[in-house]
Amino acid sequence: MNYDRVYNFSAGPSMLPEKVLEQVRDDLLNYRGTGESVMEMSHRSKEYMAIIEAAEADLRDLLDIPENYKVLFIQGGATTQFSMIPLNLMRNSHKADYVVTGSWAKKAAKEAKKFGDIRIAASSEDDTFTYIPKLTREDFRSDADYVHICFNNTIYGSHYSYIPDTGDIPLVADMSSCILSEKIDVSRFGVIYFGVQKNVAPAGCSVVIIRDDLLGYAPEDCPVYLDYKTHADNDSMYNTPPCFTIYVAGEVFRYLKAEDGIEAMHEKDVRKAEKLYSYIDSSELYTAPVRPEDRSIMNCVFVTGDEALDKKFVAEAKEEGMINLNGHRSIGGMRASIYNAMPEEGVDKLIDFMKKFEQENR
Ligand SMILES: *Cc1c(COP(=O)(O)O)cnc(C)c1O
């Protein structure tokens, strides 16, 4: 660990593996003998083609993405996907069912309402999003064009412990804040999408993993950039892609493979999260509101129950080199985002600080 660097618990943009940052630094002025930076490189050059192709291949490898799925790199963040999903997937009944388990899921549903008949199949808002509803096939309309879920709720700190059964209806999942933290069976989904700035890379790109039979249904008047087929037919090169972000993402994928892949990362992520939650559950001062079985291993939300004390906590932690521990501006309290790149020592240091703060403020 470079001791000038802080532990950044931000939900995103967030920490990147130090090894990757060092590699990027080394490549910055002269990318592997090309005499230029990736930032300056033509996206059509053979050097850049090799970068984007390797990024896709490594992601496919890490997630075991089946052949019949396309991987698309698209600008506009996960928010743009909230519009692209209904635009492209409302192909028959123009009905879609959404499960609302937090702010992002709610925003996705709200946006989709512009495009068709949206039904909220289930919501955990009745209990301030502290749990994930248990869904069965009967919860969804049989003629829905798709079902949308948010697999990890970044703001409230909850996560699906199962993949809902939607039968033949394509399941669409926003995995912005949990992708690459666990093995997932991609074949259970019609579409998986994620913004890269949480667990993968700097901001500027989202990745869409889409089953190929779902391509080609955007309406005629769909803006060309918002049609998945445009990106699929042009290997994410219809226009200039976010070149530098994709390059860094590719370096992170390579790093994950070198670190023994997702299983190894998952084991470490679980260990980090279990330590933190188990301390919180044993403490008198802090509580984690999310039901234990639905807790996120990426975003750990907790409160003291006293707003002023929460603020003091965040301020004092910052002085100790642990930044961005405040909860999302919409809910307050604290949130420790402990993505793949957060070293285990960062979590240990946080727990030590929490213990000290508890003693001083009981
Ligand atoms: C951050 C986040 C978003 C929004 O991402 P942008 O890239 O800023 O549009 C959407 N969904 C989830 C689950 C997120 O964590």
The ligand as a Tripos MOL2 file, in Angstrom:
@<TRIPOS>MOLECULE
LIG
   15    15     1     0     0
SMALL
NO_CHARGES

@<TRIPOS>ATOM
      1 C1        -24.4730    3.8920   -9.8780 C.3       1 LIG1
      2 C2        -25.6020    3.0700  -10.3240 C.ar      1 LIG1
      3 C3        -26.4100    3.4490  -11.4120 C.ar      1 LIG1
      4 C4        -26.1970    4.7360  -12.1750 C.3       1 LIG1
      5 O1        -25.0330    4.7060  -12.8880 O.3       1 LIG1
      6 P1        -24.5570    5.8630  -13.8700 P.3       1 LIG1
      7 O2        -23.4340    5.2080  -14.5760 O.co2     1 LIG1
      8 O3        -24.1510    7.0200  -13.0070 O.co2     1 LIG1
      9 O4        -25.6790    6.2140  -14.7600 O.co2     1 LIG1
     10 C5        -27.4180    2.5980  -11.7960 C.ar      1 LIG1
     11 N1        -27.6510    1.4400  -11.1420 N.ar      1 LIG1
     12 C6        -26.9060    1.0620  -10.0800 C.ar      1 LIG1
     13 C7        -27.2000   -0.2360   -9.4110 C.3       1 LIG1
     14 C8        -25.8640    1.8630   -9.6460 C.ar      1 LIG1
     15 O5        -25.1260    1.4740   -8.6000 O.3       1 LIG1
@<TRIPOS>BOND
     1     1     2 1
     2     2     3 ar
     3     2    14 ar
     4     3     4 1
     5     3    10 ar
     6     4     5 1
     7     5     6 1
     8     6     7 2
     9     6     8 1
    10     6     9 1
    11    10    11 ar
    12    11    12 ar
    13    12    13 1
    14    12    14 ar
    15    14    15 1
@<TRIPOS>SUBSTRUCTURE
     1 LIG1         1 GROUP 0 **** ****
